[in-house]
């Protein structure tokens, strides 16, 4: 088998499964282990895949945020399913933090009959929170135009006075090695601070977020529980112990 054919076969299997162990590669490829290792090294240097402990995974690095208006067009049914699950977790009297993000936006309507206080850095959430008469505190700081999130040093300092019962955060990537990641360092630092200040920590993630890595890590997987859809749970069994 020619080298290019081996590369194509590995990429085909990776696209199906997302990741492959070296044992799986040995079973799939009709070549020696040393040849597979050399092929993997070449493919890694070409940016075709990522090397992880015991194998390889797809190269799905995310280095930018998608505009809010475009996020609203993606995975609406999944986001609403997640929002329904989250609404069952939030109880009367809770003091909660809601991250900026479209999945959180779909949650707000489901909180309209609950007696709680919300702190948020999401500008796009304010009108919706006020619409349903939810007691709201907005964090001050720099506005990030692409996500309509408030970020920066001032925002982090403003959070210091709070201690949250629960926080609900978004993420751009979830990976067993890299943890929870996001493209922008200021937003990552804000999420990290919120996690430190919260008793219960939840990450809201649709199926597109799994096995993806962005530029800045804000949490280990073990620090938070992932709230996702039935479909994503079935497809991502290796994350089982992190699911809510």
C-alpha positions in Angstrom: 0.0 0.0 0.0 1.4 3.4 -1.0 1.9 6.1 1.6 -0.8 8.3 0.2 -3.2 5.4 0.3 -2.4 4.7 4.0 -2.9 8.4 4.8 -6.3 8.4 3.1 -7.3 5.2 5.0 -6.3 6.7 8.3 -8.2 9.9 7.6 -11.3 7.9 6.5 -11.4 6.0 9.8 -10.7 9.1 11.8 -13.6 10.9 10.2 -15.9 8.0 11.1 -14.7 7.6 14.8 -13.1 10.9 15.8 -10.1 9.1 17.4 -8.2 5.9 17.0 -5.9 4.0 19.4 -2.6 2.5 18.1 -4.1 -0.9 18.6 -7.0 0.0 16.3 -4.6 1.3 13.7 -2.7 -1.9 13.9 -5.9 -3.8 13.3 -7.0 -1.6 10.4 -3.7 -1.1 8.5 -2.0 -4.0 6.8 1.5 -2.7 7.7 4.0 -2.8 10.5 3.6 -0.9 13.8 6.8 1.1 13.0 5.3 2.2 9.6 2.1 3.3 11.3 4.1 5.4 13.8 6.1 7.0 11.0 2.9 7.7 9.0 1.3 9.3 12.1 4.3 11.5 12.7 4.2 12.8 9.1 0.4 13.4 9.2 0.8 15.2 12.5 3.5 17.5 11.1 1.2 18.2 8.1 -1.6 19.2 10.5 -3.8 16.4 9.4 -4.4 15.0 12.9 -3.6 15.4 16.6 -1.5 12.9 18.6 -3.0 12.0 22.0 -1.9 9.5 24.6 -2.2 6.0 23.1 -3.4 7.1 19.7 -4.6 10.0 17.5 -7.7 12.2 17.1 -9.1 14.5 14.5 -7.6 18.0 14.0 -10.5 20.2 15.1 -8.8 23.2 16.6 -11.1 26.3 16.9 -9.2 29.6 16.9 -12.1 32.0 16.6 -15.6 32.6 17.9 -18.7 32.3 15.7 -20.8 35.5 15.6 -23.9 35.4 17.8 -26.3 35.8 14.9 -24.8 32.7 13.3 -24.9 30.7 16.5 -28.6 31.2 16.7 -29.0 29.3 13.4 -27.1 26.2 14.7 -28.5 23.3 16.6 -31.6 25.0 17.9 -33.4 21.8 18.9 -30.3 20.5 20.8 -30.0 23.8 22.6 -33.6 23.7 23.6 -33.3 20.2 24.9 -30.3 21.2 27.0 -32.2 24.3 28.3 -35.1 22.0 29.4 -32.6 19.9 31.4 -31.0 22.9 33.0 -34.4 24.4 34.1 -35.0 21.3 36.2 -31.7 21.9 38.1 -32.4 25.5 39.0 -34.5 25.8 42.2 -36.4 28.7 43.9 -34.0 30.8 45.9 -30.9 29.9 43.8 -28.2 32.5 43.2 -26.9 31.6 39.7 -24.4 32.7 37.1 -25.5 32.5 33.5 -22.8 32.7 30.8 -23.2 34.6 27.6 -24.3 32.1 24.8 -27.3 31.0 22.8 -28.0 27.8 24.7 -28.3 29.9 27.9 -30.6 32.3 26.1 -33.1 29.5 25.4 -33.0 28.7 29.1 -34.2 32.1 30.3 -37.9 31.6 29.3 -38.0 28.4 31.4 -37.0 30.4 34.5 -39.9 32.8 34.4 -41.8 31.3 37.3 -38.8 30.7 39.5 -37.8 33.0 42.4 -34.1 33.4 41.9 -31.3 35.9 41.2 -29.2 35.8 38.1 -25.8 37.3 37.5 -24.7 37.4 33.9 -22.1 38.7 31.5 -24.4 38.2 28.5 -25.7 41.5 27.0 -28.1 39.6 24.8 -29.7 38.0 27.8 -30.7 41.3 29.5 -33.9 42.1 27.6 -35.1 38.5 27.9 -34.4 38.4 31.7 -36.3 41.6 32.2 -39.1 40.4 30.0 -39.8 37.6 32.5 -39.2 39.7 35.6 -36.2 37.8 36.7 -34.0 39.6 39.3 -30.8 40.3 37.4 -27.3 41.7 38.0 -25.1 42.4 35.0 -21.3 42.2 35.2 -19.5 45.4 34.1 -16.4 45.5 31.8 -15.3 45.3 28.2 -17.8 44.2 25.6 -16.8 41.5 23.1 -18.6 42.3 20.0 -18.7 38.8 18.3 -20.3 37.1 21.3 -22.0 40.1 23.1 -20.2 39.0 26.2 -18.7 41.3 28.9 -15.1 40.3 29.6 -11.9 41.7 31.0 -10.2 42.6 34.3 -13.1 44.8 35.4 -15.6 42.0 34.9 -13.4 39.5 36.9 -13.0 42.1 39.7 -16.7 42.7 39.8 -17.3 38.9 40.3 -15.1 38.7 43.4 -17.8 39.7 45.8 -20.2 36.9 44.7 -20.5 33.2 45.7 -22.8 31.3 43.3 -25.0 28.3 44.2 -24.7 27.2 40.5 -23.1 28.4 37.3 -24.0 27.5 33.8 -21.2 28.1 31.2 -20.7 27.5 27.5 -17.6 26.1 25.9 -16.1 26.0 22.4 -14.3 22.7 22.8 -14.4 19.6 25.0 -11.5 17.1 24.9 -10.4 14.4 27.3 -6.8 15.7 27.3 -7.3 19.5 26.8 -10.4 19.9 29.0 -12.8 22.8 28.3 -11.4 25.4 26.0 -12.4 28.7 24.3 -10.7 30.9 21.7 -10.1 34.1 23.7 -8.0 34.4 26.9 -10.1 37.1 28.6 -13.3 35.1 28.2 -11.4 32.0 29.5 -10.2 33.8 32.6 -13.7 35.0 33.4 -15.1 31.5 33.1 -12.3 30.2 35.3 -13.1 32.8 38.0 -16.8 31.9 37.9 -16.0 28.2 38.4 -13.9 29.1 41.4 -16.8 31.1 42.9 -19.5 28.4 42.3 -20.7 25.6 44.5 -22.1 23.6 41.5 -20.5 24.0 38.1 -22.2 23.0 34.8 -21.1 23.2 31.2 -23.8 23.4 28.5 -22.7 21.7 25.3 -24.3 20.4 22.1 -22.9 17.5 20.2 -20.7 19.7 18.0 -18.4 20.7 21.0 -17.0 17.2 21.7 -13.5 16.2 20.6 -12.7 19.8 19.7 -9.9 22.0 21.1 -9.7 25.8 21.1 -6.8 28.0 22.1 -7.3 28.6 25.9 -8.2 26.1 28.6 -10.4 27.3 31.4 -11.2 24.1 33.3 -10.4 20.4 33.7 -13.2 18.1 32.8 -13.4 16.8 36.4 -14.2 20.3 37.8 -17.6 20.5 36.0 -20.6 18.4 35.0 -21.6 18.5 31.3 -25.2 18.9 30.4 -25.9 17.8 26.8 -28.4 16.0 24.7 -29.4 12.3 24.6 -27.8 12.1 21.1 -24.5 13.5 22.3 -24.4 11.2 25.4 -24.9 8.1 23.1 -22.2 9.3 20.7 -19.6 10.3 23.3 -19.5 7.4 25.8 -15.8 8.1 26.7 -17.1 11.2 28.5 -19.6 9.3 30.5 -18.2 10.1 34.0 -18.4 13.8 33.2 -22.1 13.9 32.2 -24.8 15.2 34.5 
